[in-house]
Amino acid sequence: MGTLPALPVTDAKPAIVIAAGGEGRRMGGSKPAQTLAGKSLLDHALHWASKHSDLIAVAVRDSDQLDLTSIPKLVDAASGLGPISALKSAFGFAEVHNRDQVLLIGCDLPFLPSDLAERLARGIGSQSCGMPVSKGRDHPMAALWRIEHAALDAFVAAGGRSIWRFAESVGVKRIDWPPDQGIDPFTNINDLEMLARAESRLRQS
């Protein structure tokens, strides 16, 4: 059966793909399944994404990593590439579903701003990537991308593995983000201590 031709691009919202391939070695394993305030980190990410797009998928490193029934699961085409594999999967997913932009977010970002997708869409301009910056730090795992399949394939074939460097190579617009009441909304959860701090923060709020 031949490949169906792509339909013309529409003005639909960008797809959102949640990168959930992390092994979570510093957290005892399976980062997406770690519990925060009674829900897994992945469930927090899915809840956020459902408010901002009608097209959501989860990128994983292998088919057995997560048991998902109602959300499309995108399996890395090649192992050992790191987060750049999630971006490759995200590009393919968005393209198949006739979206010209995709927002790739890590599953370990439970405090993402509610206006992230909208502000990045307004700020990306003619660039291929709209990337938030907070407290002087770039956040490539919470960035909006135009689909650049050929450029990404060439980047990976040449040994490229850094999403940040790929953004630089295709053109990136950085969008400054102020802290929310002094707290960085792009705080990511990388170990059990950070998970405990996030738990405390949610209880206080």
Secondary structure, DSSP 8 states (H G I E B T S, - for coil): ----------S---EEEEE-----GGGTS-GGG-EETTEEHHHHHHHHHHTT-S-EEEEESSTTS---SSS-EEE-SSTT-THHHHHHHHHHHHHHTT-SEEEEEETT-TT--TTHHHHHHHH-TTSSEEEEEETTEE-TTEEEEE--HHHHHHHHHTT---HHHHHHHH-EEEEE---BTTB-TT----SHHHHHHHHHHHHH-
